[in-house]
């Protein structure tokens, strides 16, 4: 079974989620943060998604280059974005930033592990996504 979802951030802040739902969208993956900066449209996008009965997951575009900074970003996300909200889909760390491109597989794996463990220890279902490089 396929479920149609969309990825939204401040770049789609004016998107009509009612129309999106009518066109088959069933969930949103909303950007919660960029590093340790909350996405300026997160609260609005979250409210619109919930008002339209869409499932919600979150991602943040990490700028972490160490396990310590990944944990700090995840903690920021928990305290400033996720707290008090309900999610039907996972919370993802997005490791596509060019800052991570030359760190190597082991280092990026450690960053992902640190971030996901922080999220899971706080009670969230965590995941990650990336591009081919």
Secondary structure as UniProt FT lines:
FT   STRAND          5..8
FT   HELIX           10..12
FT   TURN            13..14
FT   HELIX           17..22
FT   TURN            23..24
FT   STRAND          27..34
FT   TURN            35..36
FT   STRAND          37..38
FT   TURN            40..41
FT   HELIX           42..51
FT   TURN            52..53
FT   STRAND          55..61
FT   HELIX           67..77
FT   HELIX           78..82
FT   TURN            83..84
FT   STRAND          91..94
FT   HELIX           98..100
FT   TURN            101..102
FT   HELIX           105..121
FT   TURN            122..123
FT   STRAND          126..129
//
